[in-house]
Amino acid sequence: MPDFLVDDELQCRRYRPSRTPTARLVCFPHAAGSATFSVPFASALSPDADVVAMRHPERQDRRPEQPLTDVDALVDQIHDILLRQPPLPVTFERPHK
């Protein structure tokens, strides 16, 4: 399993860490949601899938943080976190109706 830096752990959560990941699924909760939205994905996918749940500011352990008002800043943060991970094929999941 890839190691996160301390700040990364606040922004990401792995509910079922993979010891031998071959691909990564990055999950985003809906606007008012939390990272636990990704638990069904982590449970349903192969143990080789590295399921990374993103956490929004002001949710769960990030509750004390100020909200981000610039989506570009949020994208930059997520991009920086993913660049620190070992390279794997990546798929992004976003909530939809």
Contacts in CASP RR format, 6 or more apart in sequence:
PFRMAT RR
TARGET T0000
AUTHOR 0000-0000-0000
METHOD contacts of the structure
MODEL  1
MPDFLVDDELQCRRYRPSRTPTARLVCFPHAAGSATFSVPFASALSPDAD
VVAMRHPERQDRRPEQPLTDVDALVDQIHDILLRQPPLPVTFERPHK
1 14 0 8 1.000
1 17 0 8 1.000
1 18 0 8 1.000
1 19 0 8 1.000
1 21 0 8 1.000
1 50 0 8 1.000
2 21 0 8 1.000
2 50 0 8 1.000
2 85 0 8 1.000
2 86 0 8 1.000
4 12 0 8 1.000
4 81 0 8 1.000
4 84 0 8 1.000
5 84 0 8 1.000
8 81 0 8 1.000
8 84 0 8 1.000
10 55 0 8 1.000
10 61 0 8 1.000
10 62 0 8 1.000
11 54 0 8 1.000
11 55 0 8 1.000
11 62 0 8 1.000
11 77 0 8 1.000
11 78 0 8 1.000
11 81 0 8 1.000
12 35 0 8 1.000
12 52 0 8 1.000
12 53 0 8 1.000
12 54 0 8 1.000
12 55 0 8 1.000
12 81 0 8 1.000
13 35 0 8 1.000
13 38 0 8 1.000
13 52 0 8 1.000
13 53 0 8 1.000
13 55 0 8 1.000
14 42 0 8 1.000
14 50 0 8 1.000
14 51 0 8 1.000
14 52 0 8 1.000
14 53 0 8 1.000
15 36 0 8 1.000
15 38 0 8 1.000
15 39 0 8 1.000
15 42 0 8 1.000
15 43 0 8 1.000
15 51 0 8 1.000
15 53 0 8 1.000
16 42 0 8 1.000
16 43 0 8 1.000
16 47 0 8 1.000
16 51 0 8 1.000
17 50 0 8 1.000
18 47 0 8 1.000
18 48 0 8 1.000
18 49 0 8 1.000
18 50 0 8 1.000
18 51 0 8 1.000
19 47 0 8 1.000
20 47 0 8 1.000
20 48 0 8 1.000
21 48 0 8 1.000
21 49 0 8 1.000
21 50 0 8 1.000
21 86 0 8 1.000
21 88 0 8 1.000
22 48 0 8 1.000
22 49 0 8 1.000
22 88 0 8 1.000
22 89 0 8 1.000
23 48 0 8 1.000
23 49 0 8 1.000
23 50 0 8 1.000
23 88 0 8 1.000
23 89 0 8 1.000
23 90 0 8 1.000
23 91 0 8 1.000
24 49 0 8 1.000
24 50 0 8 1.000
24 51 0 8 1.000
24 52 0 8 1.000
24 85 0 8 1.000
24 88 0 8 1.000
24 89 0 8 1.000
24 90 0 8 1.000
24 91 0 8 1.000
25 41 0 8 1.000
25 45 0 8 1.000
25 49 0 8 1.000
25 50 0 8 1.000
25 51 0 8 1.000
25 52 0 8 1.000
25 90 0 8 1.000
25 91 0 8 1.000
25 92 0 8 1.000
25 93 0 8 1.000
26 52 0 8 1.000
26 54 0 8 1.000
26 78 0 8 1.000
26 82 0 8 1.000
26 90 0 8 1.000
26 91 0 8 1.000
26 92 0 8 1.000
26 93 0 8 1.000
27 35 0 8 1.000
27 37 0 8 1.000
27 38 0 8 1.000
27 41 0 8 1.000
27 51 0 8 1.000
27 52 0 8 1.000
27 53 0 8 1.000
27 54 0 8 1.000
27 92 0 8 1.000
27 93 0 8 1.000
28 54 0 8 1.000
28 92 0 8 1.000
28 93 0 8 1.000
28 94 0 8 1.000
28 95 0 8 1.000
29 35 0 8 1.000
29 36 0 8 1.000
29 37 0 8 1.000
29 38 0 8 1.000
29 53 0 8 1.000
29 54 0 8 1.000
29 55 0 8 1.000
29 56 0 8 1.000
29 59 0 8 1.000
29 95 0 8 1.000
30 37 0 8 1.000
30 95 0 8 1.000
31 56 0 8 1.000
33 56 0 8 1.000
33 59 0 8 1.000
34 55 0 8 1.000
34 56 0 8 1.000
34 59 0 8 1.000
34 60 0 8 1.000
35 53 0 8 1.000
35 54 0 8 1.000
35 55 0 8 1.000
35 59 0 8 1.000
35 60 0 8 1.000
36 53 0 8 1.000
36 60 0 8 1.000
37 53 0 8 1.000
37 95 0 8 1.000
38 51 0 8 1.000
38 53 0 8 1.000
38 93 0 8 1.000
39 53 0 8 1.000
41 51 0 8 1.000
41 93 0 8 1.000
42 49 0 8 1.000
42 51 0 8 1.000
42 53 0 8 1.000
45 51 0 8 1.000
50 88 0 8 1.000
54 78 0 8 1.000
55 61 0 8 1.000
55 62 0 8 1.000
56 62 0 8 1.000
57 65 0 8 1.000
57 66 0 8 1.000
57 67 0 8 1.000
57 68 0 8 1.000
58 65 0 8 1.000
58 66 0 8 1.000
58 67 0 8 1.000
68 74 0 8 1.000
82 90 0 8 1.000
END
